[in-house]
Each structure stands twice: as structure tokens, then as C-alpha cells.
């Protein structure tokens, strides 16, 4: 961690690679279906002839740009460009609907840059000690973590907890279709060869979020987004002031994203939902989450970008990918001859520190690149007529879904889930609990089965499920998440009754 590594990251080649990587990642991430994992995987072959540090900088820049790019579609189309941007739709799209889409895009950019810097700084200064946190997580901790994630359905249900729980349960049922996580049994396929592979998260995400929006665009004659005046630029100063005003939410969400990022398999979607739930739980009385609250965007975008640096901690120190894109980057490292593990910072310290400084530079470059692309993205989405917008977005969703596994069946499943999501949406069932259940279902199942097996073998089920300190802490947070809304409602009713009596 010396000046030489920093200067190596500042070479013209590395700066250009960081700039191009951020721009390419942002564009790819903004297209529904083309995830950060896919963005990194597609461009990995380009890096084989590069120096290891330069290759890492390019891949890291693509990754961080793609995570931010998912916010564009989430805000302007109500469709997460990447799974990490699921929670960004909750307040981003309502802001765009009322004419503040340019402000929402700028806020997302500032929050993403701050979260990315916190994650990268944690990687720079805290990688070895934080990697031990990942090692402390066993199957039971992952089970309780998924239960904690499912408890967030209370925050995603938009006023109807029973419908939210039903959506979450349906999502978990969808996650069991195909080959079982542990036993490899074939379940709920009804003889279909197509369903053996199960319901892909990205395809389901595109269908449940994007298809209902396209149907509504066709059904409603009004303009897609409100624009009273000509858009000359994104509202940079106003967005900076709003983001700075929510500095505590910004810092808390970035820390959440970093910590979730170091847990292998959790990823930005879980981090965004946890950070959003915490922001909503600590909201002021005048804040209305789900109706265009800026703090919702700040929480989700800062946390999901913080997972980039956080995810590299177990990847580099332990050789355990923290997020799916990290697994692709780990493979690229192995091709380059770089062996990750506890000794990496000693044996390959110059490569690692040059990469970390390059990631910091790429994150800083994301601010001007993101604001520039965001300006034209907003102007284009607002100005494009529906007759062009709907077919273009529909084409991208089909291509994005097909590209995941090169399967027409995935496209058919995506369309069917989309139509289903539009129908149940008419009855008040939101897509978010379904997607959350689909994402967390496999994690919960695998952790539960493994923990039950261990408990049965040691004849100590209660000790396995409730005896570990980390498990007890997660259970306590879960109970707090479930009970706090009820307590808050009771407190508000009591305050109203007291005011009425006076």
C-alpha cells in the first residue's frame, strides 16, 4: 500500500480502462436482463492479454458501472436493470412519474459513488479482518439471514401484509421448481424438461417488473413520464444537497452494503433491500417511502454499490466469491496466474493494491460519466414516443432473457410470469415480495437442510439453530423488523388518540 502502487493505477492506460469500463458497464447495466455478471463475463476474454492489474481495473470498473447503470431502468421504466436495483424502483419510479426523474437519476449517481468509495476503502484498509466475518458464517447463519431478508416483506407489501406474505410464499414455491439444492431431486416440473432448470432469477425479474409496465404503457394513452419543461441538464446541485442532507442514511446504507457484500452469495439485491428497510424503519414522520422518497434511492444505491468493494474482500483474501460477478473475476484472475488466498497481499501485493486504487479511481470517474449518461438517458426516455419505446424495451427484455441461457423457453416463462404479475397486480399483489422469495428461497433451503442434518447428527437441533452468537443477533434483528411496524402503528394511534382527547 505504497505510493508506487497508487502511481501505477494513475497511468494513462489504467485511467482510460477505468473510464471505458465504467461507461460500458453503465450502458450494459441499464438494459433489462443484461446483469453485472453478464457484463463482466462478456468482456473477460479482452483481459487475457493484459497485465493482471490492468485487467482487474477494467473488470472492476465494468462491475461498478453496471451496478449503477441498473438504476436508470429502475427509475425511468420501473424495471430493475440489474437485480441489485430492485428496491430502487420503489421510490425512483414514483419520482420519475411526478416529473423528478432527472433529480432521481442524479441522486442515484451521488449515492452510488459514495457507496462505491466506502466499499473500496473497506477493501483497502479492512480486507483481512473483515474476511474473517465471511468465515464465521455457516449454513445456519445463511438460513437466518434469508429469514431476515424474508421479514423485509413487511416493508415491501405497501400496506397489505397478508398479500405481501402470499407473494413471498409464491416466490419461494417458484424457487423450489427444478433440481433440489441439496438432494438433487427433481421437483414440481410436471414432466417438463424446460422446468428442470427452474425459474431463473433474472428472467423472473424482467417478467414480473417489465412486462406489466409495457402492458400499462400500451393500455394508458397518457405520456409515460411527466416533463413540464425542456430538460437541459440533470439537477446536480439539488441532488447533491439532498444527498448530503441524508448523510447518516448514506453512511449507514454503505456500511450495510459492505458487510452484506462480504457474505458469499448475498449480493446487491439483498443489500439494497436490507438498507431500504432500515431507512424506512428510521424514517421521519413526514417521509413517505414508496411514494417518491429520495432517502429510498439513497439507501438502495449506496448499499448495492458498496457491495462491489465488499464482495472483493472474501474473493481476494479467501478465494471465495462474495457476489456472482466476483466469481467471474476470480476465474479471470486464475487464468492470469494470480492465486487468491490469505497470502495474496504479501505475494501479489502490488497487483492487489494497484487494482484497489484503480477501483477507487473508477468509482470517482463514475460521477461525471453517470451524470452525463443519466442526462441523455432521461431526455431520451421522456421524449421517445410510446410507439417506439414499447417495442424497443420489449425487444431488449426478450434479448436479455434469451442471452442468459440461450433458451427460448426462458423467454416464454418470462412473458408468462409478466402477464401473471400484471394480473395479480390488479388485485394488489406487488412483484417485489415474489422476487424476494425467489431470490432467498434457495439460500434458505440450503441453509436449513444443512443445519438440520448437522443438528440431527449431533442430536442438538436447538443448539445448532439458536446456540451461535451470530445466529442470535440475526434472529434479534428479524424480530425487531417484524415487531417494529406494529409498535410504530400502536404508538401513532396512541398519539392520535391523546391529541383527540386534548
Number of C-alpha atoms within 10 A of each C-alpha: 15 10 9 12 19 18 12 21 26 16 13 10 12 23 20 14 22 32 24 19 27 32 24 19 30 31 23 25 33 26 23 32 30 25 28 30 21 22 23 26 18 11 15 18 12 11 19 14 9 13 11 20 21 23 25 28 29 30 30 30 31 30 31 30 36 33 32 33 34 32 36 36 27 29 30 26 24 26 33 31 35 31 28 28 32 27 30 32 27 25 25 34 28 21 26 26 20 14 17 20 29 28 26 30 33 26 30 32 31 26 34 34 26 25 34 35 24 26 34 30 20 20 27 19 11 14 22 17 11 19 25 15 14 20 14 10 15 14 21 24 26 25 26 24 26 27 19 22 22 25 21 23 27 21 25 23 22 16 11 14 14 13 19 25 22 17 25 27 19 16 24 24 15 22 26 20 18 22 18 17 15 12 9 9 11 17 15 16 16 11 10 9 10 15 20 18 13 20 21 19 16 24 26 28 30 27 31 27 26 28 26 24 19 21 14 12 17 14 9 9 9 10 14 22 21 15 18 8 7 8 15 10 16 24 19 16 12 13 22 16 11 16 24 15 12 14 14 12 23 27 19 18 29 34 23 24 37 35 25 30 32 32 25 21 19 23 26 30 22 29 32 34 30 25 29 29 25 20 23 19 16 11 15 9 7 6 15 15 21 21 16 23 18 24 26 31 35 35 35 39 38 37 40 38 36 37 38 33 30 35 34 32 34 30 22 27 23 21 18 24 25 28 25 19 23 29 21 18 23 22 15 22 20 11 13 17 10 18 17 21 15 15 13 18 18 9 14 13 15 19 20 24 22 27 27 26 22 31 30 26 22 31 26 18 20 27 18 12 19 25 22 14 17 26 21 16 19 23 18 12 17 21 16 13 12 18 10 9 18 18 12 11 18 15 12 16 26 21 18 22 30 19 16 17 12 12 12 15 14 25 23 16 19 27 23 16 22 26 18 15 22 24 13 14 14 9 9 14 22 23 26 24 27 27 26 27 27 26 26 24 24 19 21 23 21 19 23 20 17 16 21 20 14 17 16 13 10 11 12 13 16 11 11 20 20 16 12 12 10 18 21 15 14 19 18 13 15 21 13 15 21 17 12 13 14 11 12 12 11 12 12 13 12 12 12 12 11 10 9 8 7 6
